[in-house]
Amino acid sequence: MFAVDGHLEPGLTRVVEADLRRQLDGLRLDGAAVGTAFEVRDARLPGHRVLVRLTALPAPGVVVDDRTSFEFSAEASPPAAPGPGAPSVEVPPELAQYASVVVTVPPDDAQALARSAARIDGLLGIPKDAVIADVVSRLRGRGWLAEWSRRHYGRLIPGADDVLRSTSFVLLTGDPGTGKSVLVHHLPPVAARRLNRPVLFVQLSERLRGSGIQGRAGTDVVGVLDAIGRMAERYGLPTVVFLDEAEAVASSRGSTDGSSGAQENVAVVDALIVGLDRVFARTDIPVVFVMATNLAGRMDPAVLRRATVYRFERPSAADRHAILVRALGDAVDMAVLEQVAAALERPEPRLTAADLLNQVIVRAVREAAHHDRPIDPEHLLHLARTAVATAPVAGG
């Protein structure tokens, strides 16, 4: 089972599958491979590329060959295209090659809001409400916070002034499959509704790490961040900028390796810090940078110091039970779900939310629908017992 990062037309799944087969042919995949992202490039794909993440295995130790079946879902799909209430934007050329998604999200798209709210409601055991409240408060801008301070205290208190001078940067950390990317992808419609105004959402691609041309990466990073600042100012839109797998761009500069790659890494991180500070110094339009990483231990300390950090943990036993009841409570007897929840118990590492969703719930529903019959309790229990936990990432 693979999750596609973005919308993929049905006719293009064959293109993605063919390239994945080429990349994986003959490889043996075990539980440690779950969560791995693969880049598929083809001129027929949107933006000529798509990221596909392995979310489940049919069985541990499977060897990929021409008989291996591939299934795709759009679990981490980004916000939909602009609706009637959202202006279109012209993407600066400095940004275009490094952004996989640039979209304005309207406040009055009821369908998009319902989809995103339902998906967020299904994320349990993570600090989702705190992250949403944090991002939305930053998108309200500087004036809102100053007014709050004067309304309640008669003046701008030092703590509020500290907030106004801080970097608008949120970092989500945790193992693969804990819901970091899903939350960010579904946050813009919720934010737009709470603000009652359109929100600009920009997702940066891993190409921000560099084009492979020595000395270019640092300059490119500054150019991209400057372009985002100009775009936010030009259209006057609260802006959320998302970078997944941030450790690829913001890894520690502490290496003593004198190679050109290590020197380039220093240049990239230096540029990221300078670029972030420049964006917040030059514009009164609220811009929030949200980054996600499985490897917080590899992030550069100077980057971490600028961030508000939220840790995403694997779901507890109570969370797993709640996920099961929410997904299958109307279809499966509660006594059976209690048995399934017990069967999901593991020694560390525990199953991630994505493990439970893709290896148990999605498979049970899909297979029952395929055979046009109710969900089989015994098969559901079998899936729960054999589900493979995504391996923790060292350095996370």
Buried (B, 14 or more C-beta within 10 A) or exposed (E): BBBBBBBBEEEBBEBBBEBBBEEBEEEEBEBEBBBBBBBBEEEEBEEEBBBBBBBBBEEBEBEBEEEBEBBBBEBBBBBBEBBEBBEEBEBBEBBEBBBBBBBBBBBBBEEBBEBBBEBBEBBBBBBBEEBBEBBBBBBBBBEBBBEBBEEEEEEBBEEBEEBBEEBBBBBBBBBBBBBBBBBBBBBBBBBBBBBEBBBBBBBBBBBBBBEEEEEBBBEBBBBBBBBBBBBBBEBBBBBBBBBBBBBBBBBBBEEEEEEEEBBBBBBBBBBBBBBBEBBBEBBEBBBBBBBBBBBBBBBBEBBBEBBBBBEBBBBEEEBBBBBBBBBBEEBBEEEBBEBBBBBBEEEEBBBBBBBBBBBBBBBBBEBBEEEEEEBBBEEBBBBBEBBBBBBBBEEB
